[in-house]
Amino acid sequence: MDATTVTVTGAGGQIGYALLFRIASGAMLGPDRPVRLRLLEIPQGLRAAEGTALELQDCAFPLLRGVEITDDPRTAFDGANVAMLVGARARTAGVERADLLAANAGIFGPQGAALNEVAAADVRVVVVGNPANTNALIAAASAPDIPADRFGALTRLDHDRALAQLAAKLRVAPDRIRDVTIWGNHSATQFPDVAHATVGGRPVTEALAEALGGTDAAASWLDDEFIPRVAKRGAEIIAVRGSSSAASAANAAVAHVRDAVRGTGDRGWTSAALVSHGEYGVPEGLVCSFPVTSAGPVTSTGDGYRIVEGVPLDARGRARLQASVDELIAERDAVRALGVI
């Protein structure tokens, strides 16, 4: 079998470090699929990426067919089948939102253009670097020859955080819970929705009411603790750890690609941010998180994640989704004002 070329940007950073060994081991694409890794870094990060490459070599992974390191996007994306865009400009103290969007446009615009020029015909792209939804929008707009459905942004980490919080409250294993949805933006406005989730085939809302002493108590926990904690979990980790999520983000990125490529099977839907075609009233072209499934395995002509349509949203759910969509529209308009899209 020919090796699959996987390009990881920001490969010398903490997420890249946690990610690359999982890919090389076969955890992402499967135990029978050889991989070739391309590591893209800025010049200042090349040394760290070189160190990671040495460790990858020392692991003697049977599936790893080589590691290349570069600071040139065209070299990094040449023939790429999977592109994982991790590196981004982080928001720091004193950096205004408009400046952050402009800085990331300078990263994801050229990367999208390079993907458009040299990536493999079947390339699939996931954006991990924040603001992930809008960075994915920029990359997709800069790659007009690649179908927009090939681009996605990572909300699987939010999805997994929601599963973990529910599992802890209900005292069950996370894999017993299915059909949780993350709607909207990968930000504090996102809406973690359990209205259609089940645990062991039973509605999660019913199980929570039993565990917490009634429907009012369950509703209060969902509104006052669960939703804000999932949405702000990244900030909580920074406050405790002193730096942002790394291993959990890498794990979610592996799961995002794995399920897109190999299928979600009979495990219900998961969450991913995809380019909207108007589903659920989300304006066409926005990169928004939806419930998704994948038939797998993907082919060069299609498949991968597809949005699950027809999931009912009550008035409160629609209001929460609209608040997040409004934020995505504002980000899109700010980027558009920069002349990037």
Summary of the structure (lengths in Angstrom):
residues: 341
radius of gyration: 19.5
end to end distance: 38.4
largest distance: 58.6
contacts: 1200
relative contact order: 0.13
helix: 48%
strand: 18%
